[in-house]
Amino acid sequence: MSNAVKVFFSYSHKDEVLRDELATHLSMMKRQGVIEAWHDREISAGSEWANAIDDNLNSTFELKACT
């Protein structure tokens, strides 16, 4: 089991560019295994999106980026 903190990106799709910038800033921690990041764009086509979001939200630390 990983000791990485699970980070769930909660954002408005109109702020996707900002979410991408934040992911870039956190990428070193992700590579080092400090965090695991997840956002709704990782849901594959045909998946139950609501279940995927609930499953990931329930098992993560939520990072909110407000603009």
CHARMM-style PDB file with segment names, atoms N, HN, CA, C and O in Angstrom:
ATOM      1  N   MET     1       0.840  -1.183   0.000  1.00  0.00      PROA
ATOM      2  CA  MET     1       0.000   0.000   0.000  1.00  0.00      PROA
ATOM      3  C   MET     1       0.884   1.245   0.000  1.00  0.00      PROA
ATOM      4  O   MET     1       1.897   1.294   0.698  1.00  0.00      PROA
ATOM      5  N   SER     2       0.510   2.212  -0.756  1.00  0.00      PROA
ATOM      6  HN  SER     2      -0.313   2.172  -1.323  1.00  0.00      PROA
ATOM      7  CA  SER     2       1.271   3.444  -0.898  1.00  0.00      PROA
ATOM      8  C   SER     2       1.009   4.381   0.280  1.00  0.00      PROA
ATOM      9  O   SER     2      -0.103   4.441   0.804  1.00  0.00      PROA
ATOM     10  N   ASN     3       2.043   5.104   0.685  1.00  0.00      PROA
ATOM     11  HN  ASN     3       2.946   5.054   0.259  1.00  0.00      PROA
ATOM     12  CA  ASN     3       1.902   6.118   1.726  1.00  0.00      PROA
ATOM     13  C   ASN     3       1.623   7.487   1.131  1.00  0.00      PROA
ATOM     14  O   ASN     3       1.548   8.477   1.859  1.00  0.00      PROA
ATOM     15  N   ALA     4       1.469   7.553  -0.172  1.00  0.00      PROA
ATOM     16  HN  ALA     4       1.530   6.749  -0.763  1.00  0.00      PROA
ATOM     17  CA  ALA     4       1.227   8.825  -0.847  1.00  0.00      PROA
ATOM     18  C   ALA     4      -0.124   9.400  -0.435  1.00  0.00      PROA
ATOM     19  O   ALA     4      -1.098   8.671  -0.250  1.00  0.00      PROA
ATOM     20  N   VAL     5      -0.158  10.712  -0.298  1.00  0.00      PROA
ATOM     21  HN  VAL     5       0.634  11.304  -0.449  1.00  0.00      PROA
ATOM     22  CA  VAL     5      -1.411  11.416  -0.037  1.00  0.00      PROA
ATOM     23  C   VAL     5      -2.180  11.463  -1.341  1.00  0.00      PROA
ATOM     24  O   VAL     5      -1.637  11.857  -2.373  1.00  0.00      PROA
ATOM     25  N   LYS     6      -3.442  11.064  -1.299  1.00  0.00      PROA
ATOM     26  HN  LYS     6      -3.883  10.744  -0.461  1.00  0.00      PROA
ATOM     27  CA  LYS     6      -4.270  11.091  -2.505  1.00  0.00      PROA
ATOM     28  C   LYS     6      -4.942  12.454  -2.609  1.00  0.00      PROA
ATOM     29  O   LYS     6      -5.649  12.884  -1.697  1.00  0.00      PROA
ATOM     30  N   VAL     7      -4.713  13.124  -3.731  1.00  0.00      PROA
ATOM     31  HN  VAL     7      -4.139  12.774  -4.472  1.00  0.00      PROA
ATOM     32  CA  VAL     7      -5.243  14.469  -3.955  1.00  0.00      PROA
ATOM     33  C   VAL     7      -6.310  14.418  -5.037  1.00  0.00      PROA
ATOM     34  O   VAL     7      -6.058  13.936  -6.141  1.00  0.00      PROA
ATOM     35  N   PHE     8      -7.499  14.914  -4.722  1.00  0.00      PROA
ATOM     36  HN  PHE     8      -7.704  15.306  -3.825  1.00  0.00      PROA
ATOM     37  CA  PHE     8      -8.621  14.990  -5.654  1.00  0.00      PROA
ATOM     38  C   PHE     8      -8.766  16.442  -6.082  1.00  0.00      PROA
ATOM     39  O   PHE     8      -8.985  17.317  -5.243  1.00  0.00      PROA
ATOM     40  N   PHE     9      -8.647  16.707  -7.373  1.00  0.00      PROA
ATOM     41  HN  PHE     9      -8.470  15.997  -8.055  1.00  0.00      PROA
ATOM     42  CA  PHE     9      -8.806  18.065  -7.880  1.00  0.00      PROA
ATOM     43  C   PHE     9     -10.295  18.350  -8.088  1.00  0.00      PROA
ATOM     44  O   PHE     9     -10.955  17.700  -8.901  1.00  0.00      PROA
ATOM     45  N   SER    10     -10.805  19.312  -7.356  1.00  0.00      PROA
ATOM     46  HN  SER    10     -10.270  19.840  -6.697  1.00  0.00      PROA
ATOM     47  CA  SER    10     -12.185  19.760  -7.515  1.00  0.00      PROA
ATOM     48  C   SER    10     -12.131  21.133  -8.179  1.00  0.00      PROA
ATOM     49  O   SER    10     -11.595  22.082  -7.607  1.00  0.00      PROA
ATOM     50  N   TYR    11     -12.682  21.236  -9.372  1.00  0.00      PROA
ATOM     51  HN  TYR    11     -13.117  20.466  -9.837  1.00  0.00      PROA
ATOM     52  CA  TYR    11     -12.521  22.469 -10.142  1.00  0.00      PROA
ATOM     53  C   TYR    11     -13.663  22.605 -11.141  1.00  0.00      PROA
ATOM     54  O   TYR    11     -14.351  21.635 -11.460  1.00  0.00      PROA
ATOM     55  N   SER    12     -13.847  23.812 -11.619  1.00  0.00      PROA
ATOM     56  HN  SER    12     -13.288  24.600 -11.359  1.00  0.00      PROA
ATOM     57  CA  SER    12     -14.784  24.071 -12.706  1.00  0.00      PROA
ATOM     58  C   SER    12     -14.062  23.788 -14.017  1.00  0.00      PROA
ATOM     59  O   SER    12     -12.886  24.124 -14.154  1.00  0.00      PROA
ATOM     60  N   HSD    13     -14.733  23.185 -14.967  1.00  0.00      PROA
ATOM     61  HN  HSD    13     -15.689  22.912 -14.855  1.00  0.00      PROA
ATOM     62  CA  HSD    13     -14.080  22.882 -16.248  1.00  0.00      PROA
ATOM     63  C   HSD    13     -13.605  24.145 -16.963  1.00  0.00      PROA
ATOM     64  O   HSD    13     -12.691  24.082 -17.785  1.00  0.00      PROA
ATOM     65  N   LYS    14     -14.208  25.275 -16.662  1.00  0.00      PROA
ATOM     66  HN  LYS    14     -14.950  25.327 -15.994  1.00  0.00      PROA
ATOM     67  CA  LYS    14     -13.718  26.518 -17.273  1.00  0.00      PROA
ATOM     68  C   LYS    14     -12.345  26.890 -16.721  1.00  0.00      PROA
ATOM     69  O   LYS    14     -11.647  27.719 -17.304  1.00  0.00      PROA
ATOM     70  N   ASP    15     -11.951  26.281 -15.594  1.00  0.00      PROA
ATOM     71  HN  ASP    15     -12.518  25.607 -15.120  1.00  0.00      PROA
ATOM     72  CA  ASP    15     -10.647  26.529 -14.983  1.00  0.00      PROA
ATOM     73  C   ASP    15      -9.661  25.386 -15.226  1.00  0.00      PROA
ATOM     74  O   ASP    15      -8.699  25.218 -14.477  1.00  0.00      PROA
ATOM     75  N   GLU    16      -9.905  24.607 -16.272  1.00  0.00      PROA
ATOM     76  HN  GLU    16     -10.686  24.744 -16.881  1.00  0.00      PROA
ATOM     77  CA  GLU    16      -9.052  23.455 -16.542  1.00  0.00      PROA
ATOM     78  C   GLU    16      -7.589  23.849 -16.762  1.00  0.00      PROA
ATOM     79  O   GLU    16      -6.686  23.106 -16.377  1.00  0.00      PROA
ATOM     80  N   VAL    17      -7.354  24.985 -17.364  1.00  0.00      PROA
ATOM     81  HN  VAL    17      -8.088  25.588 -17.677  1.00  0.00      PROA
ATOM     82  CA  VAL    17      -5.981  25.449 -17.583  1.00  0.00      PROA
ATOM     83  C   VAL    17      -5.291  25.663 -16.238  1.00  0.00      PROA
ATOM     84  O   VAL    17      -4.119  25.320 -16.079  1.00  0.00      PROA
ATOM     85  N   LEU    18      -6.003  26.222 -15.283  1.00  0.00      PROA
ATOM     86  HN  LEU    18      -6.955  26.501 -15.412  1.00  0.00      PROA
ATOM     87  CA  LEU    18      -5.435  26.431 -13.951  1.00  0.00      PROA
ATOM     88  C   LEU    18      -5.172  25.098 -13.260  1.00  0.00      PROA
ATOM     89  O   LEU    18      -4.164  24.949 -12.569  1.00  0.00      PROA
ATOM     90  N   ARG    19      -6.064  24.133 -13.438  1.00  0.00      PROA
ATOM     91  HN  ARG    19      -6.883  24.254 -13.999  1.00  0.00      PROA
ATOM     92  CA  ARG    19      -5.849  22.807 -12.861  1.00  0.00      PROA
ATOM     93  C   ARG    19      -4.596  22.175 -13.448  1.00  0.00      PROA
ATOM     94  O   ARG    19      -3.818  21.545 -12.733  1.00  0.00      PROA
ATOM     95  N   ASP    20      -4.404  22.344 -14.753  1.00  0.00      PROA
ATOM     96  HN  ASP    20      -5.036  22.856 -15.334  1.00  0.00      PROA
ATOM     97  CA  ASP    20      -3.204  21.819 -15.410  1.00  0.00      PROA
ATOM     98  C   ASP    20      -1.939  22.484 -14.866  1.00  0.00      PROA
ATOM     99  O   ASP    20      -0.920  21.821 -14.674  1.00  0.00      PROA
ATOM    100  N   GLU    21      -2.005  23.790 -14.619  1.00  0.00      PROA
ATOM    101  HN  GLU    21      -2.833  24.329 -14.775  1.00  0.00      PROA
ATOM    102  CA  GLU    21      -0.856  24.494 -14.060  1.00  0.00      PROA
ATOM    103  C   GLU    21      -0.539  23.975 -12.658  1.00  0.00      PROA
ATOM    104  O   GLU    21       0.626  23.768 -12.317  1.00  0.00      PROA
ATOM    105  N   LEU    22      -1.567  23.769 -11.856  1.00  0.00      PROA
ATOM    106  HN  LEU    22      -2.513  23.937 -12.133  1.00  0.00      PROA
ATOM    107  CA  LEU    22      -1.361  23.244 -10.514  1.00  0.00      PROA
ATOM    108  C   LEU    22      -0.758  21.844 -10.578  1.00  0.00      PROA
ATOM    109  O   LEU    22       0.152  21.525  -9.812  1.00  0.00      PROA
ATOM    110  N   ALA    23      -1.253  21.018 -11.477  1.00  0.00      PROA
ATOM    111  HN  ALA    23      -1.992  21.278 -12.099  1.00  0.00      PROA
ATOM    112  CA  ALA    23      -0.703  19.667 -11.642  1.00  0.00      PROA
ATOM    113  C   ALA    23       0.774  19.728 -12.018  1.00  0.00      PROA
ATOM    114  O   ALA    23       1.566  18.900 -11.566  1.00  0.00      PROA
ATOM    115  N   THR    24       1.144  20.702 -12.840  1.00  0.00      PROA
ATOM    116  HN  THR    24       0.501  21.374 -13.206  1.00  0.00      PROA
ATOM    117  CA  THR    24       2.548  20.876 -13.207  1.00  0.00      PROA
ATOM    118  C   THR    24       3.381  21.205 -11.972  1.00  0.00      PROA
ATOM    119  O   THR    24       4.473  20.666 -11.790  1.00  0.00      PROA
ATOM    120  N   HSD    25       2.860  22.088 -11.128  1.00  0.00      PROA
ATOM    121  HN  HSD    25       1.973  22.526 -11.276  1.00  0.00      PROA
ATOM    122  CA  HSD    25       3.589  22.465  -9.917  1.00  0.00      PROA
ATOM    123  C   HSD    25       3.716  21.296  -8.940  1.00  0.00      PROA
ATOM    124  O   HSD    25       4.687  21.222  -8.188  1.00  0.00      PROA
ATOM    125  N   LEU    26       2.756  20.395  -8.946  1.00  0.00      PROA
ATOM    126  HN  LEU    26       1.967  20.455  -9.557  1.00  0.00      PROA
ATOM    127  CA  LEU    26       2.776  19.251  -8.028  1.00  0.00      PROA
ATOM    128  C   LEU    26       3.474  18.028  -8.616  1.00  0.00      PROA
ATOM    129  O   LEU    26       3.607  17.008  -7.940  1.00  0.00      PROA
ATOM    130  N   SER    27       3.917  18.120  -9.863  1.00  0.00      PROA
ATOM    131  HN  SER    27       3.808  18.949 -10.412  1.00  0.00      PROA
ATOM    132  CA  SER    27       4.447  16.946 -10.564  1.00  0.00      PROA
ATOM    133  C   SER    27       5.680  16.335  -9.891  1.00  0.00      PROA
ATOM    134  O   SER    27       5.850  15.116  -9.924  1.00  0.00      PROA
ATOM    135  N   MET    28       6.526  17.138  -9.294  1.00  0.00      PROA
ATOM    136  HN  MET    28       6.388  18.129  -9.267  1.00  0.00      PROA
ATOM    137  CA  MET    28       7.705  16.597  -8.610  1.00  0.00      PROA
ATOM    138  C   MET    28       7.278  15.708  -7.438  1.00  0.00      PROA
ATOM    139  O   MET    28       7.829  14.624  -7.245  1.00  0.00      PROA
ATOM    140  N   MET    29       6.307  16.166  -6.666  1.00  0.00      PROA
ATOM    141  HN  MET    29       5.860  17.047  -6.823  1.00  0.00      PROA
ATOM    142  CA  MET    29       5.825  15.355  -5.545  1.00  0.00      PROA
ATOM    143  C   MET    29       5.169  14.069  -6.044  1.00  0.00      PROA
ATOM    144  O   MET    29       5.259  13.025  -5.398  1.00  0.00      PROA
ATOM    145  N   LYS    30       4.510  14.155  -7.198  1.00  0.00      PROA
ATOM    146  HN  LYS    30       4.437  15.003  -7.723  1.00  0.00      PROA
ATOM    147  CA  LYS    30       3.895  12.965  -7.775  1.00  0.00      PROA
ATOM    148  C   LYS    30       4.977  11.963  -8.206  1.00  0.00      PROA
ATOM    149  O   LYS    30       4.856  10.768  -7.938  1.00  0.00      PROA
ATOM    150  N   ARG    31       6.020  12.445  -8.864  1.00  0.00      PROA
ATOM    151  HN  ARG    31       6.118  13.416  -9.082  1.00  0.00      PROA
ATOM    152  CA  ARG    31       7.120  11.572  -9.291  1.00  0.00      PROA
ATOM    153  C   ARG    31       7.836  10.940  -8.110  1.00  0.00      PROA
ATOM    154  O   ARG    31       8.302   9.804  -8.199  1.00  0.00      PROA
ATOM    155  N   GLN    32       7.926  11.672  -7.003  1.00  0.00      PROA
ATOM    156  HN  GLN    32       7.547  12.595  -6.932  1.00  0.00      PROA
ATOM    157  CA  GLN    32       8.606  11.169  -5.814  1.00  0.00      PROA
ATOM    158  C   GLN    32       7.716  10.227  -5.001  1.00  0.00      PROA
ATOM    159  O   GLN    32       8.175   9.617  -4.035  1.00  0.00      PROA
ATOM    160  N   GLY    33       6.452  10.110  -5.390  1.00  0.00      PROA
ATOM    161  HN  GLY    33       6.080  10.606  -6.175  1.00  0.00      PROA
ATOM    162  CA  GLY    33       5.539   9.227  -4.677  1.00  0.00      PROA
ATOM    163  C   GLY    33       4.950   9.833  -3.418  1.00  0.00      PROA
ATOM    164  O   GLY    33       4.385   9.121  -2.588  1.00  0.00      PROA
ATOM    165  N   VAL    34       5.082  11.158  -3.270  1.00  0.00      PROA
ATOM    166  HN  VAL    34       5.541  11.736  -3.945  1.00  0.00      PROA
ATOM    167  CA  VAL    34       4.533  11.845  -2.109  1.00  0.00      PROA
ATOM    168  C   VAL    34       3.022  11.983  -2.234  1.00  0.00      PROA
ATOM    169  O   VAL    34       2.295  11.863  -1.248  1.00  0.00      PROA
ATOM    170  N   ILE    35       2.555  12.237  -3.456  1.00  0.00      PROA
ATOM    171  HN  ILE    35       3.146  12.335  -4.257  1.00  0.00      PROA
ATOM    172  CA  ILE    35       1.117  12.381  -3.705  1.00  0.00      PROA
ATOM    173  C   ILE    35       0.700  11.509  -4.884  1.00  0.00      PROA
ATOM    174  O   ILE    35       1.511  11.133  -5.730  1.00  0.00      PROA
ATOM    175  N   GLU    36      -0.586  11.204  -4.906  1.00  0.00      PROA
ATOM    176  HN  GLU    36      -1.245  11.509  -4.218  1.00  0.00      PROA
ATOM    177  CA  GLU    36      -1.257  10.623  -6.067  1.00  0.00      PROA
ATOM    178  C   GLU    36      -2.374  11.592  -6.404  1.00  0.00      PROA
ATOM    179  O   GLU    36      -3.213  11.883  -5.551  1.00  0.00      PROA
ATOM    180  N   ALA    37      -2.402  12.094  -7.620  1.00  0.00      PROA
ATOM    181  HN  ALA    37      -1.720  11.858  -8.312  1.00  0.00      PROA
ATOM    182  CA  ALA    37      -3.402  13.088  -8.004  1.00  0.00      PROA
ATOM    183  C   ALA    37      -4.461  12.456  -8.903  1.00  0.00      PROA
ATOM    184  O   ALA    37      -4.166  11.574  -9.709  1.00  0.00      PROA
ATOM    185  N   TRP    38      -5.704  12.925  -8.750  1.00  0.00      PROA
ATOM    186  HN  TRP    38      -5.944  13.642  -8.095  1.00  0.00      PROA
ATOM    187  CA  TRP    38      -6.805  12.420  -9.570  1.00  0.00      PROA
ATOM    188  C   TRP    38      -7.772  13.560  -9.857  1.00  0.00      PROA
ATOM    189  O   TRP    38      -8.006  14.425  -9.013  1.00  0.00      PROA
ATOM    190  N   HSD    39      -8.331  13.543 -11.072  1.00  0.00      PROA
ATOM    191  HN  HSD    39      -8.140  12.840 -11.758  1.00  0.00      PROA
ATOM    192  CA  HSD    39      -9.382  14.492 -11.451  1.00  0.00      PROA
ATOM    193  C   HSD    39     -10.318  13.790 -12.422  1.00  0.00      PROA
ATOM    194  O   HSD    39     -10.014  12.710 -12.929  1.00  0.00      PROA
ATOM    195  N   ASP    40     -11.449  14.412 -12.672  1.00  0.00      PROA
ATOM    196  HN  ASP    40     -11.697  15.289 -12.261  1.00  0.00      PROA
ATOM    197  CA  ASP    40     -12.497  13.755 -13.462  1.00  0.00      PROA
ATOM    198  C   ASP    40     -12.123  13.489 -14.913  1.00  0.00      PROA
ATOM    199  O   ASP    40     -12.770  12.671 -15.567  1.00  0.00      PROA
ATOM    200  N   ARG    41     -11.111  14.147 -15.427  1.00  0.00      PROA
ATOM    201  HN  ARG    41     -10.585  14.811 -14.896  1.00  0.00      PROA
ATOM    202  CA  ARG    41     -10.693  13.888 -16.813  1.00  0.00      PROA
ATOM    203  C   ARG    41     -10.012  12.525 -16.950  1.00  0.00      PROA
ATOM    204  O   ARG    41      -9.726  12.086 -18.064  1.00  0.00      PROA
ATOM    205  N   GLU    42      -9.754  11.858 -15.833  1.00  0.00      PROA
ATOM    206  HN  GLU    42      -9.987  12.214 -14.928  1.00  0.00      PROA
ATOM    207  CA  GLU    42      -9.166  10.527 -15.864  1.00  0.00      PROA
ATOM    208  C   GLU    42     -10.223   9.422 -15.966  1.00  0.00      PROA
ATOM    209  O   GLU    42      -9.879   8.241 -16.013  1.00  0.00      PROA
ATOM    210  N   ILE    43     -11.482   9.793 -15.999  1.00  0.00      PROA
ATOM    211  HN  ILE    43     -11.761  10.753 -15.961  1.00  0.00      PROA
ATOM    212  CA  ILE    43     -12.556   8.810 -16.152  1.00  0.00      PROA
ATOM    213  C   ILE    43     -12.577   8.359 -17.599  1.00  0.00      PROA
ATOM    214  O   ILE    43     -12.668   9.180 -18.512  1.00  0.00      PROA
ATOM    215  N   SER    44     -12.494   7.066 -17.806  1.00  0.00      PROA
ATOM    216  HN  SER    44     -12.420   6.399 -17.065  1.00  0.00      PROA
ATOM    217  CA  SER    44     -12.471   6.550 -19.174  1.00  0.00      PROA
ATOM    218  C   SER    44     -13.884   6.532 -19.774  1.00  0.00      PROA
ATOM    219  O   SER    44     -14.883   6.454 -19.060  1.00  0.00      PROA
ATOM    220  N   ALA    45     -13.929   6.605 -21.088  1.00  0.00      PROA
ATOM    221  HN  ALA    45     -13.117   6.668 -21.668  1.00  0.00      PROA
ATOM    222  CA  ALA    45     -15.208   6.605 -21.803  1.00  0.00      PROA
ATOM    223  C   ALA    45     -15.990   5.351 -21.457  1.00  0.00      PROA
ATOM    224  O   ALA    45     -15.436   4.253 -21.421  1.00  0.00      PROA
ATOM    225  N   GLY    46     -17.255   5.518 -21.208  1.00  0.00      PROA
ATOM    226  HN  GLY    46     -17.705   6.411 -21.237  1.00  0.00      PROA
ATOM    227  CA  GLY    46     -18.134   4.398 -20.905  1.00  0.00      PROA
ATOM    228  C   GLY    46     -18.195   4.042 -19.435  1.00  0.00      PROA
ATOM    229  O   GLY    46     -18.997   3.198 -19.034  1.00  0.00      PROA
ATOM    230  N   SER    47     -17.358   4.673 -18.627  1.00  0.00      PROA
ATOM    231  HN  SER    47     -16.707   5.358 -18.954  1.00  0.00      PROA
ATOM    232  CA  SER    47     -17.370   4.404 -17.186  1.00  0.00      PROA
ATOM    233  C   SER    47     -18.534   5.128 -16.529  1.00  0.00      PROA
ATOM    234  O   SER    47     -19.039   6.124 -17.048  1.00  0.00      PROA
ATOM    235  N   GLU    48     -18.942   4.622 -15.404  1.00  0.00      PROA
ATOM    236  HN  GLU    48     -18.532   3.813 -14.983  1.00  0.00      PROA
ATOM    237  CA  GLU    48     -19.965   5.293 -14.604  1.00  0.00      PROA
ATOM    238  C   GLU    48     -19.289   6.475 -13.915  1.00  0.00      PROA
ATOM    239  O   GLU    48     -18.629   6.303 -12.890  1.00  0.00      PROA
ATOM    240  N   TRP    49     -19.450   7.661 -14.469  1.00  0.00      PROA
ATOM    241  HN  TRP    49     -19.986   7.800 -15.302  1.00  0.00      PROA
ATOM    242  CA  TRP    49     -18.716   8.823 -13.981  1.00  0.00      PROA
ATOM    243  C   TRP    49     -19.038   9.156 -12.535  1.00  0.00      PROA
ATOM    244  O   TRP    49     -18.133   9.505 -11.777  1.00  0.00      PROA
ATOM    245  N   ALA    50     -20.278   9.061 -12.135  1.00  0.00      PROA
ATOM    246  HN  ALA    50     -21.013   8.778 -12.751  1.00  0.00      PROA
ATOM    247  CA  ALA    50     -20.648   9.409 -10.759  1.00  0.00      PROA
ATOM    248  C   ALA    50     -19.972   8.467  -9.765  1.00  0.00      PROA
ATOM    249  O   ALA    50     -19.482   8.908  -8.726  1.00  0.00      PROA
ATOM    250  N   ASN    51     -19.945   7.172 -10.082  1.00  0.00      PROA
ATOM    251  HN  ASN    51     -20.343   6.814 -10.927  1.00  0.00      PROA
ATOM    252  CA  ASN    51     -19.287   6.205  -9.206  1.00  0.00      PROA
ATOM    253  C   ASN    51     -17.788   6.453  -9.144  1.00  0.00      PROA
ATOM    254  O   ASN    51     -17.188   6.360  -8.073  1.00  0.00      PROA
ATOM    255  N   ALA    52     -17.179   6.769 -10.280  1.00  0.00      PROA
ATOM    256  HN  ALA    52     -17.667   6.845 -11.150  1.00  0.00      PROA
ATOM    257  CA  ALA    52     -15.740   7.033 -10.316  1.00  0.00      PROA
ATOM    258  C   ALA    52     -15.396   8.237  -9.447  1.00  0.00      PROA
ATOM    259  O   ALA    52     -14.422   8.207  -8.695  1.00  0.00      PROA
ATOM    260  N   ILE    53     -16.193   9.293  -9.550  1.00  0.00      PROA
ATOM    261  HN  ILE    53     -16.985   9.317 -10.161  1.00  0.00      PROA
ATOM    262  CA  ILE    53     -15.951  10.491  -8.736  1.00  0.00      PROA
ATOM    263  C   ILE    53     -16.151  10.172  -7.262  1.00  0.00      PROA
ATOM    264  O   ILE    53     -15.317  10.534  -6.433  1.00  0.00      PROA
ATOM    265  N   ASP    54     -17.244   9.499  -6.926  1.00  0.00      PROA
ATOM    266  HN  ASP    54     -17.922   9.205  -7.600  1.00  0.00      PROA
ATOM    267  CA  ASP    54     -17.501   9.150  -5.523  1.00  0.00      PROA
ATOM    268  C   ASP    54     -16.391   8.287  -4.947  1.00  0.00      PROA
ATOM    269  O   ASP    54     -15.919   8.536  -3.838  1.00  0.00      PROA
ATOM    270  N   ASP    55     -15.974   7.276  -5.694  1.00  0.00      PROA
ATOM    271  HN  ASP    55     -16.358   7.074  -6.595  1.00  0.00      PROA
ATOM    272  CA  ASP    55     -14.919   6.375  -5.215  1.00  0.00      PROA
ATOM    273  C   ASP    55     -13.630   7.138  -4.937  1.00  0.00      PROA
ATOM    274  O   ASP    55     -12.985   6.926  -3.910  1.00  0.00      PROA
ATOM    275  N   ASN    56     -13.261   8.017  -5.843  1.00  0.00      PROA
ATOM    276  HN  ASN    56     -13.784   8.190  -6.677  1.00  0.00      PROA
ATOM    277  CA  ASN    56     -12.022   8.765  -5.663  1.00  0.00      PROA
ATOM    278  C   ASN    56     -12.150   9.858  -4.619  1.00  0.00      PROA
ATOM    279  O   ASN    56     -11.203  10.118  -3.878  1.00  0.00      PROA
ATOM    280  N   LEU    57     -13.288  10.492  -4.551  1.00  0.00      PROA
ATOM    281  HN  LEU    57     -14.058  10.281  -5.154  1.00  0.00      PROA
ATOM    282  CA  LEU    57     -13.497  11.543  -3.555  1.00  0.00      PROA
ATOM    283  C   LEU    57     -13.480  10.965  -2.148  1.00  0.00      PROA
ATOM    284  O   LEU    57     -12.949  11.582  -1.225  1.00  0.00      PROA
ATOM    285  N   ASN    58     -14.052   9.798  -1.986  1.00  0.00      PROA
ATOM    286  HN  ASN    58     -14.483   9.296  -2.735  1.00  0.00      PROA
ATOM    287  CA  ASN    58     -14.120   9.177  -0.662  1.00  0.00      PROA
ATOM    288  C   ASN    58     -12.772   8.684  -0.160  1.00  0.00      PROA
ATOM    289  O   ASN    58     -12.614   8.424   1.033  1.00  0.00      PROA
ATOM    290  N   SER    59     -11.804   8.553  -1.051  1.00  0.00      PROA
ATOM    291  HN  SER    59     -11.932   8.764  -2.020  1.00  0.00      PROA
ATOM    292  CA  SER    59     -10.506   8.018  -0.638  1.00  0.00      PROA
ATOM    293  C   SER    59      -9.364   9.020  -0.812  1.00  0.00      PROA
ATOM    294  O   SER    59      -8.199   8.625  -0.856  1.00  0.00      PROA
ATOM    295  N   THR    60      -9.682  10.305  -0.912  1.00  0.00      PROA
ATOM    296  HN  THR    60     -10.629  10.626  -0.876  1.00  0.00      PROA
ATOM    297  CA  THR    60      -8.638  11.288  -1.168  1.00  0.00      PROA
ATOM    298  C   THR    60      -8.707  12.469  -0.219  1.00  0.00      PROA
ATOM    299  O   THR    60      -9.697  12.694   0.477  1.00  0.00      PROA
ATOM    300  N   PHE    61      -7.621  13.207  -0.223  1.00  0.00      PROA
ATOM    301  HN  PHE    61      -6.817  13.025  -0.789  1.00  0.00      PROA
ATOM    302  CA  PHE    61      -7.560  14.523   0.403  1.00  0.00      PROA
ATOM    303  C   PHE    61      -8.001  15.491  -0.685  1.00  0.00      PROA
ATOM    304  O   PHE    61      -7.489  15.423  -1.803  1.00  0.00      PROA
ATOM    305  N   GLU    62      -8.926  16.381  -0.396  1.00  0.00      PROA
ATOM    306  HN  GLU    62      -9.342  16.437   0.512  1.00  0.00      PROA
ATOM    307  CA  GLU    62      -9.432  17.283  -1.423  1.00  0.00      PROA
ATOM    308  C   GLU    62      -8.669  18.602  -1.411  1.00  0.00      PROA
ATOM    309  O   GLU    62      -8.530  19.255  -0.377  1.00  0.00      PROA
ATOM    310  N   LEU    63      -8.185  18.971  -2.581  1.00  0.00      PROA
ATOM    311  HN  LEU    63      -8.298  18.441  -3.421  1.00  0.00      PROA
ATOM    312  CA  LEU    63      -7.489  20.236  -2.764  1.00  0.00      PROA
ATOM    313  C   LEU    63      -8.380  21.117  -3.630  1.00  0.00      PROA
ATOM    314  O   LEU    63      -8.654  20.789  -4.784  1.00  0.00      PROA
ATOM    315  N   LYS    64      -8.823  22.220  -3.079  1.00  0.00      PROA
ATOM    316  HN  LYS    64      -8.600  22.486  -2.141  1.00  0.00      PROA
ATOM    317  CA  LYS    64      -9.702  23.109  -3.823  1.00  0.00      PROA
ATOM    318  C   LYS    64      -8.920  24.326  -4.288  1.00  0.00      PROA
ATOM    319  O   LYS    64      -8.270  25.016  -3.503  1.00  0.00      PROA
ATOM    320  N   ALA    65      -9.004  24.564  -5.572  1.00  0.00      PROA
ATOM    321  HN  ALA    65      -9.533  24.003  -6.210  1.00  0.00      PROA
ATOM    322  CA  ALA    65      -8.378  25.746  -6.158  1.00  0.00      PROA
ATOM    323  C   ALA    65      -9.499  26.719  -6.512  1.00  0.00      PROA
ATOM    324  O   ALA    65     -10.276  26.459  -7.431  1.00  0.00      PROA
ATOM    325  N   CYS    66      -9.587  27.799  -5.815  1.00  0.00      PROA
ATOM    326  HN  CYS    66      -8.957  28.010  -5.068  1.00  0.00      PROA
ATOM    327  CA  CYS    66     -10.646  28.775  -6.047  1.00  0.00      PROA
ATOM    328  C   CYS    66     -10.087  29.974  -6.804  1.00  0.00      PROA
ATOM    329  O   CYS    66      -8.977  30.438  -6.542  1.00  0.00      PROA
ATOM    330  N   THR    67     -10.876  30.453  -7.737  1.00  0.00      PROA
ATOM    331  HN  THR    67     -11.777  30.076  -7.950  1.00  0.00      PROA
ATOM    332  CA  THR    67     -10.442  31.630  -8.492  1.00  0.00      PROA
ATOM    333  C   THR    67     -11.371  32.781  -8.223  1.00  0.00      PROA
ATOM    334  OT1 THR    67     -11.179  33.869  -8.766  1.00  0.00      PROA
TER     335      THR     67
END
